[in-house]
């Protein structure tokens, strides 16, 4: 609940108390730190194995995140269907960071046919180094898919007391992306009966994973 919904630790504590589970909110923090990476990794492995992502077109973008008054950057790559492929937290927004992020994503998912980015120069330099310059696409409103993908994380970030360091940002954003992918059923694109079937299947898979 803490990862998936924009809830505070104490709100999760209250919700669990209503269900007869009396714990401290710090236990919730311990749980997501301990078990979150395990669940997220298993979800990612299953979705890669099942081919739940596309190599036709990727959308890449970055957002600003404040940590102790300093600006950091969270890079995000999503496919054309909104599947979050990779998130990467850095202290800089330069060629080195862009290159490291792209290498990280391509090592796991391969090379896409197209990569949609904004006009940040770091992308173009990194693409040339990787030999993907001809695959880069830039243009107004073409990258709305990536920008919209930031919104669930932004809502989640608003309910938290910020991040203490870049490692915590990387850890939480990776877990959040995997769990968001698992429960992202695109309900606005399907009818009610199909949505209910997919929602039940996602919940069943989650319970098996958590067991």
Secondary structure, DSSP 4 states (H G I P E B T S, - for coil): -TTTSS--HHHHHHHHHHTT----HHHHHHHHHHHHHHHHHHHHHHHHHTT-S-SSEEEEEEEEEEETTEEEEEEEEEETT--EEEEEEES--SHHHHHHHHHHHHHHH---SEEEE-S-HHHHHHHHHHT-GGGEEE-TTTTHHHHHHTHHHHHHHHTTT--SSHHHHHHHHHHHHHHHHHH---GGGS-HHHHHHHHHHHHHHHHHHH-
